[in-house]
Amino acid sequence: MAGLNVSYFERPGRHNTEATLKIALRRAEELDIGTVIVASSTGETGVRACEVFKGRRVVVVSSFTGFRRPNEQRFSSENRVAVERSGGIVLTASHVFTGVSRAAFLKFGTAGVDEIVRGVLYMFGQGMKVCCEIALMAADAGAVRTDQEVISIGGTGRGADTAVVLQPVNLRDFFDLRIREVLCKPR
C-alpha cells in the first residue's frame, strides 16, 4: 500500500462533492468494496452517490426527523423515491453522537461521553465525525455488515468532502471501529 495518496481539499463544503465521490469510487474499485455509506440531509448527495456507485450497494443515511425543527424531515420525498428506484437504501435514524447527552448538554450544559467523542472526531473535521457516525448508525440498523470494509462518505454542512475506508461496528463496540484509510478530507 505504499504510495497511497490522500486528497486534501483547500476548503470544506459541498463544492467538493463530485471529487469526493469519484475518489471514493476509484478506491472502491481498487479494493473491490461493494458497499458505500453516504450521509445526505436533503437527499441530493444520496441521489448523486447512487448514480456514481451504480452496481454497488449504497446506504444513504439521512438526518433524523426533528433534527432542526420538530416534525421536520429535510430528506425530500422525491429524493427518497429516486434513491430507492436506483436500488439504494435510505436509513433515517437518530445520530449516535446526538443522543441523550446532547439533550443534557443543551439543557444543563454538561457533556456526556458521546459529546466528548464527537468533539474529538471534529478535530479531524466534521466530515470525519459524520463518516464514523453513519457507519455506526448503518451497522446498528443492520444495513451494513460489521465483517466487511465499506467506504463511508460524509461532509461539512451539505454535500460531501470526506471519504474513508473503514470497518463498521455496532455502537456498543464503538472503540473497535477502525478507519483503515483516509481517502480525502478538507485541510
Helices and strands as residue ranges (DSSP letters): E 7-9, G 14-16, H 17-31, E 35-39, H 44-52, E 57-62, H 77-85, E 89-92, H 100-108, H 113-122, H 126-140, E 150-154, E 162-167, G 171-176, E 178-186
